[in-house]
């Protein structure tokens, strides 16, 4: 089977939803909300462009479930139906051409800039390491009533996404955000039913999944983005991730997207890769193979895929069901159509660096540069693949500083 034929095969998920092909757009934070965290028309323009490009599954950037906890300025927050018309416009644009459009739901936990929010919360009052303490404050440990409220918020937001016309939701359980924090013994040192053993530490994510399922019913897609590991001493391990995957598969999860890393150990950025990863392109394919050997659940692997050859090899291995693409779609929204046509293609994306070691090690230039490409497409402009990394960083930081100040002042 040629790679184009394999890619065009539909996939039926446990809920009955059908993905028209095996290409999925992974979440990238757009920061295209208003300063008071409402959706804008730019989101409909951006997602309409991706819908034209041939993708089968499109997952939005993180939408926050609580206005008191933002990951960055201009996040969209979904906690009531006041902006249902704009959400519906976004959903209609993103589901054109038979695309399944899922909203990623998130809470940052302690991974929220202290310049932005009045306080940070988390499973425990565990601060970041010295390198990040200047940006992120020590969190306050959540009380049990607050934990239960957050579980309910995930469910309510999922129900609103369904009302607006999104065809699924994805729980953000990776990259050091709140769900990921609960799973990690490094971040979660609680001694009640939400901490300690892995069974207790995974209680939050299973309760969130069940709250969402209760709101949306059995025929609506519910997935999760989950770390293969945190890559931190004392953190979430591959063995623990496998146990969580088994549990979620047993509960009926529709798709698990495998990722890895946190802000403190950004494995998802691809700035440090083993030779075997370079050859296969995908960052987390080895772990997906281990999962596939043990658990029968639809899998998506994101991170590193650049060429039709590597994508074909990954699908042929049987280790995954959906190939996740992110940055290639920020510079070429038509990349899926090229892959599906049978062309031998390779994405022209490159590692974005400034020459400033701290910034490059943390992947900050990558994040800001690609976000600017999304903003261009949201404004109806083409991406700018040759934009200077340093110039993009300076412009982004300047803009973010103003937006952070305005957002903090608005919410004070």
C-alpha positions as CSV (number, residue, x, y, z in Angstrom):
1,X,0.0,0.0,0.0
2,X,1.5,3.4,-1.0
3,X,1.8,6.1,1.6
4,X,-1.0,8.1,0.0
5,X,-3.4,5.1,0.0
6,X,-2.6,4.4,3.7
7,X,-3.1,8.0,4.6
8,X,-6.5,8.2,2.9
9,X,-7.9,5.2,4.8
10,X,-10.8,6.3,7.2
11,X,-10.6,5.5,10.9
12,X,-13.6,4.7,13.0
13,X,-13.2,5.7,16.7
14,X,-14.8,3.8,19.6
15,X,-17.5,6.4,19.8
16,X,-18.4,5.8,16.2
17,X,-17.0,9.0,14.8
18,X,-15.1,8.5,11.5
19,X,-11.9,10.4,10.6
20,X,-11.8,10.7,6.9
21,X,-8.0,10.2,6.7
22,X,-5.0,9.4,9.0
23,X,-3.7,13.0,9.3
24,X,-4.3,15.0,12.4
25,X,-3.4,18.6,13.3
26,X,-2.1,18.7,16.8
27,X,-2.8,21.6,19.1
28,X,-0.8,24.8,18.8
29,X,-1.7,27.7,21.0
30,X,-3.0,30.5,18.8
31,X,-3.5,33.3,21.4
32,X,-6.1,34.7,19.1
33,X,-8.7,35.4,21.8
34,X,-9.6,38.9,23.0
35,X,-7.8,40.5,25.9
36,X,-10.9,39.4,28.0
37,X,-10.6,35.9,26.6
38,X,-13.4,35.6,24.1
39,X,-13.0,33.9,20.7
40,X,-12.5,36.1,17.7
41,X,-13.2,35.8,14.0
42,X,-9.5,35.2,13.3
43,X,-10.0,31.7,14.7
44,X,-12.6,30.9,12.1
45,X,-10.4,32.3,9.3
46,X,-7.4,30.2,10.6
47,X,-9.3,27.0,11.0
48,X,-11.2,27.4,7.7
49,X,-7.8,27.6,6.0
50,X,-6.7,24.3,7.7
51,X,-10.0,22.7,6.7
52,X,-9.2,23.5,3.1
53,X,-5.7,21.9,3.4
54,X,-6.9,18.3,3.6
55,X,-6.5,17.4,7.3
56,X,-8.8,14.8,8.7
57,X,-8.7,15.6,12.4
58,X,-8.0,19.2,13.6
59,X,-7.4,19.9,17.3
60,X,-7.5,23.5,18.5
61,X,-5.0,25.2,20.7
62,X,-5.8,25.0,24.4
63,X,-9.0,26.5,25.6
64,X,-9.1,27.3,29.3
65,X,-11.8,26.0,31.6
66,X,-11.4,28.7,34.2
67,X,-10.9,32.5,33.6
68,X,-8.9,32.7,36.9
69,X,-6.1,30.5,35.4
70,X,-4.6,31.5,32.0
71,X,-1.6,30.0,30.3
72,X,-0.9,33.1,28.3
73,X,-2.6,36.4,27.3
74,X,-5.4,36.1,24.8
75,X,-6.3,32.5,25.6
76,X,-9.9,31.7,24.9
77,X,-11.8,30.7,28.0
78,X,-15.0,28.6,27.8
79,X,-17.0,28.5,31.0
80,X,-20.5,29.7,29.9
81,X,-22.6,30.2,26.8
82,X,-22.1,34.0,26.4
83,X,-20.0,33.6,23.3
84,X,-21.8,30.7,21.7
85,X,-22.3,32.5,18.4
86,X,-18.6,33.1,17.9
87,X,-17.8,29.6,18.9
88,X,-20.3,28.3,16.4
89,X,-18.7,30.4,13.7
90,X,-15.3,28.9,14.6
91,X,-16.8,25.3,14.6
92,X,-18.5,25.8,11.2
93,X,-15.3,27.0,9.6
94,X,-13.2,24.2,11.1
95,X,-15.5,21.4,10.2
96,X,-15.8,22.2,6.5
97,X,-14.8,19.5,4.1
98,X,-15.7,16.7,6.5
99,X,-13.0,17.6,9.1
100,X,-13.5,16.5,12.6
101,X,-12.8,19.5,14.8
102,X,-11.9,18.9,18.5
103,X,-11.5,21.5,21.1
104,X,-8.5,21.0,23.4
105,X,-9.5,21.8,27.1
106,X,-6.9,22.8,29.6
107,X,-6.1,24.3,33.0
108,X,-2.5,25.4,33.4
109,X,-2.2,24.7,37.1
110,X,1.0,26.2,38.4
111,X,2.3,26.6,34.9
112,X,0.9,30.1,34.6
113,X,3.0,33.3,34.4
114,X,3.0,35.1,37.7
115,X,2.8,38.4,35.8
116,X,-0.6,37.3,34.4
117,X,-2.6,35.7,37.1
118,X,-3.4,36.7,40.6
119,X,-2.3,33.4,42.0
120,X,-1.3,29.9,40.8
121,X,-2.8,26.7,42.0
122,X,-1.7,23.1,41.7
123,X,-2.1,19.7,43.4
124,X,0.6,20.7,45.8
125,X,2.7,23.8,46.8
126,X,5.7,22.6,44.8
127,X,7.6,25.5,43.1
128,X,9.5,25.3,39.8
129,X,13.2,24.9,39.8
130,X,15.4,28.0,40.0
131,X,15.6,28.6,36.3
132,X,11.8,29.2,36.0
133,X,11.0,30.7,39.4
134,X,11.4,34.2,38.0
135,X,8.5,33.5,35.6
136,X,6.2,31.2,37.7
137,X,5.2,31.6,41.3
138,X,4.9,28.9,43.9
139,X,1.4,27.5,43.6
140,X,-1.2,27.2,46.4
141,X,-2.4,23.6,46.9
142,X,-6.0,23.1,45.7
143,X,-8.6,22.1,48.3
144,X,-10.9,19.1,47.6
145,X,-13.9,21.4,46.8
146,X,-11.8,23.3,44.4
147,X,-10.6,20.0,42.7
148,X,-14.2,18.9,42.3
149,X,-15.1,22.3,40.9
150,X,-12.4,22.0,38.3
151,X,-13.6,18.5,37.3
152,X,-17.1,19.9,36.8
153,X,-15.6,22.8,34.8
154,X,-14.0,20.4,32.3
155,X,-17.3,18.7,31.9
156,X,-19.3,21.9,31.4
157,X,-16.8,23.3,28.9
158,X,-17.0,20.1,26.9
159,X,-20.8,20.3,26.8
160,X,-20.6,23.9,25.5
161,X,-18.1,22.8,22.8
162,X,-20.6,20.2,21.6
163,X,-23.4,22.8,21.6
164,X,-21.3,25.1,19.4
165,X,-20.7,22.4,16.8
166,X,-17.3,21.0,17.7
167,X,-17.2,17.3,17.1
168,X,-15.0,16.3,20.0
169,X,-12.8,17.5,22.8
170,X,-9.2,16.6,23.9
171,X,-8.1,16.8,27.5
172,X,-4.7,18.4,27.7
173,X,-2.9,15.9,30.0
174,X,0.7,16.6,28.9
175,X,3.5,19.2,29.0
176,X,3.3,20.0,32.7
177,X,-0.2,21.5,32.9
178,X,-2.7,20.7,35.7
179,X,-3.7,17.2,34.6
180,X,-0.1,16.4,34.0
181,X,0.8,17.8,37.4
182,X,-1.7,15.6,39.2
183,X,-0.2,12.5,37.5
184,X,3.4,13.4,38.5
185,X,4.8,12.4,41.9
186,X,7.3,15.3,41.5
187,X,4.5,17.9,41.4
188,X,1.8,16.0,43.4
189,X,2.9,15.3,46.9
190,X,-0.7,15.1,48.4
191,X,-1.5,12.6,51.0
192,X,-5.3,12.4,50.4
193,X,-7.2,10.5,47.8
194,X,-5.8,12.7,45.0
195,X,-2.1,11.9,45.7
196,X,0.3,9.3,46.8
197,X,-0.2,6.1,44.8
198,X,-0.5,6.2,41.0
199,X,-4.2,5.1,41.4
200,X,-4.8,8.2,43.5
201,X,-2.7,10.5,41.2
202,X,-4.7,9.4,38.2
203,X,-8.0,10.0,39.9
204,X,-8.1,13.6,38.6
205,X,-7.8,12.7,35.0
206,X,-10.3,9.8,35.2
207,X,-12.8,12.0,37.0
208,X,-12.4,14.7,34.4
209,X,-12.9,12.1,31.6
210,X,-16.1,10.8,33.3
211,X,-17.4,14.3,33.9
212,X,-16.9,15.1,30.2
213,X,-18.5,11.8,29.1
214,X,-21.5,12.5,31.3
215,X,-22.0,15.9,29.6
216,X,-21.5,14.9,26.0
217,X,-22.8,11.3,25.8
218,X,-21.3,8.2,24.2
219,X,-21.3,9.3,20.5
220,X,-19.1,12.4,21.0
221,X,-15.4,12.0,20.6
222,X,-13.2,12.4,23.8
223,X,-9.5,12.2,23.5
224,X,-6.4,13.0,25.6
225,X,-2.9,14.3,25.0
226,X,-0.7,12.4,27.4
227,X,3.0,12.4,28.2
228,X,4.9,9.3,27.6
229,X,7.1,10.6,30.4
230,X,7.9,13.9,32.0
231,X,11.7,13.4,31.7
232,X,12.2,14.8,35.2
233,X,13.7,13.0,38.2
234,X,10.8,11.7,40.3
235,X,8.3,12.6,37.7
236,X,5.8,10.7,35.6
237,X,7.4,7.7,34.0
238,X,6.7,5.5,31.0
239,X,5.5,2.7,33.2
240,X,3.0,5.0,34.9
241,X,1.9,6.4,31.5
242,X,1.3,2.9,30.3
243,X,-0.9,2.2,33.4
244,X,-2.9,5.4,32.8
245,X,-3.4,4.5,29.1
246,X,-4.7,1.1,30.1
247,X,-7.2,2.7,32.5
248,X,-8.4,5.3,30.1
249,X,-8.8,2.7,27.3
250,X,-10.9,0.6,29.7
251,X,-13.1,3.7,30.3
252,X,-13.7,4.1,26.6
253,X,-11.3,7.0,25.5
254,X,-11.5,7.6,21.8
255,X,-7.9,8.6,20.9
256,X,-4.7,9.0,22.9
257,X,-2.1,11.5,21.5
258,X,1.3,10.7,22.8
259,X,3.7,13.5,23.7
260,X,6.2,14.2,26.5
261,X,8.0,16.7,28.5
262,X,7.3,19.9,30.5
263,X,8.4,23.5,30.6
264,X,11.4,22.3,32.7
265,X,12.2,19.4,30.4
266,X,10.8,20.4,27.0
267,X,11.2,17.1,25.2
268,X,8.2,18.1,22.9
269,X,10.2,20.9,21.4
270,X,12.6,18.6,19.7
271,X,15.7,20.7,20.5
272,X,17.5,17.7,21.8
273,X,17.0,14.4,19.9
274,X,18.6,11.0,19.8
275,X,20.1,9.7,16.5
276,X,17.3,7.0,16.3
277,X,14.7,9.8,16.6
278,X,16.4,11.8,13.9
279,X,16.2,8.8,11.5
280,X,12.5,8.0,12.2
281,X,11.6,11.7,12.6
282,X,8.9,11.1,15.2
283,X,9.9,11.9,18.8
284,X,7.7,9.4,20.7
285,X,7.3,6.5,18.2
286,X,9.3,4.1,20.4
287,X,6.8,4.5,23.2
288,X,3.8,4.2,20.9
289,X,5.1,0.8,19.8
290,X,5.2,-0.3,23.4
291,X,1.6,0.9,23.9
292,X,0.4,-0.8,20.8
293,X,1.8,-4.1,22.0
294,X,-0.3,-4.0,25.1
295,X,-3.4,-1.8,24.6
296,X,-5.9,-1.7,21.8
297,X,-6.8,2.0,21.6
298,X,-6.5,4.5,18.7
299,X,-3.1,6.3,18.9
300,X,-1.8,9.5,17.5
301,X,1.8,10.4,17.6
302,X,2.9,14.0,17.1
303,X,6.3,15.7,17.0
304,X,9.0,15.4,14.4
305,X,7.2,14.2,11.3
306,X,8.4,16.0,8.2
307,X,8.5,13.7,5.2
308,X,6.1,11.5,3.3
309,X,8.6,8.7,3.6
310,X,8.8,8.8,7.4
311,X,5.0,9.2,7.7
312,X,4.5,6.1,5.5
313,X,7.0,4.1,7.5
314,X,5.3,5.0,10.8
315,X,1.8,4.0,9.5
316,X,3.2,0.8,8.0
317,X,4.7,-0.1,11.4
318,X,1.2,-0.3,12.9
319,X,2.3,1.6,16.0
320,X,-0.1,4.5,15.4
321,X,-3.4,5.2,13.7
322,X,-3.1,8.9,13.2
323,X,0.0,10.9,12.2
324,X,0.1,14.2,14.1
325,X,1.3,17.3,12.4
326,X,1.7,20.7,14.0
327,X,4.6,23.0,12.9
328,X,4.5,21.9,9.2
329,X,0.9,23.2,9.1
330,X,2.0,26.6,10.4
331,X,4.2,27.2,7.4
332,X,2.2,25.2,4.8
333,X,-1.5,24.6,5.5
334,X,-1.8,22.6,2.3
335,X,0.8,20.1,3.4
336,X,-1.9,17.4,4.0
337,X,-3.2,17.7,0.5
338,X,0.3,17.2,-0.9
339,X,0.8,14.1,1.3
340,X,-2.6,12.7,0.3
341,X,-1.9,13.2,-3.4
342,X,1.0,10.7,-3.3
343,X,3.7,13.3,-3.8
344,X,7.1,12.6,-2.2
345,X,7.2,15.7,-0.1
346,X,9.1,17.0,2.9
347,X,8.1,20.0,5.0
348,X,10.5,22.9,4.8
349,X,10.4,23.7,8.4
350,X,13.6,24.3,10.3
351,X,14.7,24.6,13.9
352,X,14.1,28.1,15.0
353,X,17.0,29.5,17.0
354,X,18.2,33.0,18.0
355,X,21.8,32.1,19.2
356,X,20.8,33.0,22.7
357,X,21.4,29.7,24.6
358,X,18.7,30.1,27.4
359,X,16.0,31.0,24.9
360,X,16.9,28.3,22.4
361,X,17.2,25.6,25.1
362,X,13.7,26.4,26.4
363,X,12.3,26.4,22.9
364,X,11.0,30.0,23.3
365,X,12.0,31.2,19.8
366,X,10.2,28.2,18.3
367,X,6.9,28.9,20.2
368,X,6.9,32.6,19.4
369,X,7.9,32.2,15.7
370,X,5.3,29.7,14.9
371,X,2.6,31.6,16.8
372,X,3.3,34.6,14.6
373,X,2.6,32.4,11.5
374,X,-0.8,31.4,13.0
375,X,-1.6,35.1,13.5
376,X,-0.7,35.8,9.9
377,X,-3.1,33.1,8.7
378,X,-5.8,34.3,11.1
379,X,-5.5,37.7,9.4
380,X,-6.0,36.1,6.0
381,X,-2.3,36.4,5.1
382,X,0.1,33.6,4.0
383,X,2.8,32.3,6.4
384,X,6.2,33.9,6.2
385,X,8.7,30.9,6.4
386,X,11.8,33.2,6.1
387,X,10.9,35.5,9.0
388,X,13.9,36.2,11.3
389,X,13.7,34.2,14.5
390,X,15.2,37.0,16.6
391,X,12.9,39.7,15.1
392,X,9.9,37.5,15.7
393,X,10.9,36.9,19.3
394,X,11.4,40.6,20.0
395,X,8.1,41.6,18.4
396,X,6.3,38.7,20.2
397,X,7.8,39.5,23.6
398,X,6.9,43.2,23.2
399,X,3.4,42.4,22.2
400,X,3.0,39.8,25.0
401,X,4.3,42.3,27.6
402,X,1.6,44.7,26.7
403,X,-1.1,42.0,26.5
404,X,0.0,40.6,29.8
405,X,-0.2,44.0,31.5
406,X,-3.7,44.7,30.0
407,X,-5.0,41.2,31.0
408,X,-3.7,41.4,34.5
409,X,-5.1,44.9,34.9
410,X,-8.5,43.8,33.6
411,X,-8.6,40.9,36.0
412,X,-7.2,42.6,39.1
